Amino acid sequence: MARAADKVPAERRGNVANLIAPAGVGNTRAATHSAYRELAIAPIRDEKLADLRKLYPHAPRELLSLQSHRAAQLELIWAWQATHGVIRNVNHGTIYPAAAFAEKLSSAYENALCRLAEHERQQGAVDPQAALDAVVAELAAARENGGGGDGGE
């Protein structure tokens, strides 16, 4: 692999001798937390999407896809933070950019979960009168069939 310094005129080579060739597709050096790497996100996202579909069967596909992507990114960042921590420089009190991104992402994730839960409540809402009528009909059928239904015959 040719180094970037090899493509520079001889008089400037001393200034750029430490450069490495630009990263290609599938770059693993750019962000060590991998929250932007599709190769790292995809398998986690697919797993999270399956979980979300079970929890929210009536939710729009687009919202579930976005939410699973956020969940995958958060999982990757949290794993990175477990080894690197959140604070970049204790003396200055600065945090890693990944920590700030995780905070924004988790806020968006939480807001979307609230929307998903509300949507699920609206779609799966039970009419109280219809539910009561169904229970009464079930008890009446059980009594007619000799099942008693009240447990005390």
C-alpha positions in Angstrom: 0.0 0.0 0.0 1.5 3.3 -1.0 1.7 5.9 1.7 0.4 9.4 1.2 3.9 10.8 1.8 5.1 9.0 -1.3 2.9 11.2 -3.5 4.3 14.4 -2.2 7.2 16.3 -3.8 10.6 15.6 -2.3 11.0 19.1 -0.8 7.8 18.6 1.3 8.2 15.0 2.3 9.7 15.8 5.7 6.4 17.6 6.7 4.1 14.8 5.7 6.2 11.7 6.4 3.9 10.6 9.2 0.8 10.6 7.1 -0.9 7.3 6.3 -3.0 6.5 3.3 -6.6 7.6 3.5 -9.0 5.0 4.8 -11.2 3.3 2.3 -14.6 1.7 2.6 -15.2 -0.1 5.8 -12.8 2.2 7.7 -12.3 0.9 11.3 -10.0 3.7 12.4 -12.3 6.7 12.2 -14.5 6.4 15.3 -13.5 3.8 17.8 -16.9 3.6 19.4 -18.3 2.3 16.0 -21.7 4.1 16.5 -21.5 5.4 12.9 -20.1 2.2 11.3 -22.8 0.4 9.3 -20.9 -2.9 9.6 -21.1 -2.7 13.4 -24.6 -1.3 13.6 -26.4 -3.6 11.2 -26.5 -6.9 13.3 -27.4 -5.1 16.5 -30.1 -3.0 14.7 -31.7 -6.2 13.2 -31.8 -7.8 16.6 -33.3 -4.7 18.2 -35.9 -4.3 15.4 -37.1 -7.9 16.1 -37.5 -7.1 19.8 -39.3 -3.8 19.1 -41.7 -5.5 16.7 -42.7 -7.9 19.4 -43.2 -5.1 21.9 -45.0 -2.7 19.6 -46.8 -4.8 16.9 -49.1 -1.9 15.8 -46.3 0.7 15.4 -45.3 2.1 12.0 -42.3 0.3 10.4 -40.4 3.5 9.9 -40.5 4.5 13.6 -39.4 1.0 14.6 -36.5 1.1 12.2 -35.3 4.4 13.4 -35.7 3.3 17.0 -33.8 0.1 16.4 -31.0 2.1 14.8 -30.8 4.4 17.8 -30.7 1.4 20.2 -27.9 -0.1 18.2 -25.9 3.1 18.3 -26.4 3.5 22.0 -25.3 -0.1 22.7 -22.1 0.5 20.8 -21.4 3.8 22.6 -22.1 2.4 26.0 -19.8 -0.5 25.4 -17.1 2.0 24.3 -17.8 4.2 27.4 -17.4 1.1 29.7 -13.7 0.9 28.7 -12.9 4.6 28.0 -15.2 6.4 30.4 -17.1 9.6 29.8 -14.7 12.3 30.9 -11.9 13.1 28.4 -10.0 15.6 30.5 -10.5 15.7 34.2 -8.6 19.0 34.7 -10.7 20.8 32.2 -13.9 18.9 32.8 -14.4 18.0 29.1 -16.2 14.9 28.0 -15.7 12.8 25.0 -17.9 13.8 21.9 -19.3 10.2 22.0 -20.7 10.9 25.5 -22.5 14.1 24.3 -23.8 12.2 21.3 -25.0 9.4 23.5 -26.9 11.9 25.7 -28.7 13.4 22.7 -29.4 10.0 21.3 -30.8 8.6 24.5 -33.1 11.6 24.8 -34.4 11.0 21.3 -34.7 7.3 22.1 -36.7 7.9 25.2 -39.0 10.4 23.5 -39.7 7.9 20.7 -40.4 5.2 23.2 -43.1 7.4 24.7 -44.6 7.9 21.2 -44.5 4.2 20.5 -46.2 3.4 23.8 -48.9 6.0 23.2 -49.4 4.7 19.6 -49.7 1.2 21.0 -52.3 2.2 23.6 -54.4 3.9 20.9 -54.2 1.0 18.5 -54.8 -1.7 21.1 -57.4 0.3 23.1 -60.0 -1.9 24.6 -63.6 -0.8 24.8 -64.5 -1.3 28.5 -68.2 -2.1 27.7 -67.3 -4.6 25.0 -64.9 -6.3 27.4 -67.5 -6.5 30.2 -70.1 -7.8 27.8 -67.6 -10.5 26.6 -67.0 -11.6 30.2 -70.7 -11.7 31.1 -71.4 -13.7 27.9 -68.6 -16.2 28.8 -70.0 -16.6 32.3 -73.5 -17.1 31.1 -72.3 -19.7 28.6 -70.3 -21.5 31.3 -73.5 -21.6 33.6 -75.6 -23.0 30.7 -73.0 -25.7 30.1 -73.0 -26.7 33.7 -69.6 -25.1 34.5 -71.0 -22.9 37.2 -68.8 -20.0 36.5 -68.9 -18.7 40.1 -66.9 -21.5 41.6 -69.3 -22.2 44.4 -72.1 -24.7 43.5 
